[in-house]
Amino acid sequence: MTAEEKKTRPVRYAGLLFVIMAAAMIALDQITKYAAVVLLKGKESFVLIKNILELQYLENRGAAWGMLQNRQWVFALITVAFLLIIVVFMVKIPKTVYYRPMIITFAVLLAGAVGNFIDRIRQSYVVDFIYFRIIDFPIFNVADIYVTLSVAALLILILFHYKDSDFDFIRRSGAGKETYHEKNPY
């Protein structure tokens, strides 16, 4: 398949793929956090690899590395705004093979944001439990992994895969401004 064919070949059920993937990842995040509460809360660290990797229960009431402690309203506003941006982006993005990596990456990013948002709304803190002792990295969770990996993937996609013109669909405002994909849907 040529590059031009990839840009215009539609992906069937792209929206459904996005929703199912994000929902499954959110469920996995919530299940692992529930397991952390049941199995780790109030207990000593569970060593997986001595001096390297541990499971350790932590209630994080701030952002990464404990910043902005007890400011849940800030996180709620940022998360809602962020989720609205993702939804608008997903509505506008061409549902073609060429944009599939971006669609998948945004599903992972959304899952991470929603996974931690659920904790913040439900209990005013995020359950963290994965600890890399070897580098004394802050304790984190599965949703944090989703956010970190998806942001890295987005940077790689934007810097090395897509061109500036591939994002013309964002600037589309409607009347009289057809993009290449609208003029040539297949």
LINZIUR-V467378 format. One record per run of one state. SS is the DSSP state (hx for helix, st for strand, lp for the rest). FROM is the first residue (numbers start at 1). LEN is the number of residues. If there is no record, write none. Layout:
BEGIN
SS	FROM	LEN
SS	FROM	LEN
END
This chain:
BEGIN
lp	1	2
hx	3	6
lp	9	1
st	10	1
lp	11	3
hx	14	27
lp	41	5
st	46	4
lp	50	3
st	53	8
lp	61	3
hx	64	3
lp	67	5
hx	72	21
lp	93	3
st	96	1
hx	97	27
lp	124	2
st	126	7
hx	133	3
lp	136	4
st	140	1
lp	141	1
hx	142	20
lp	162	2
hx	164	8
lp	172	8
hx	180	4
lp	184	3
END
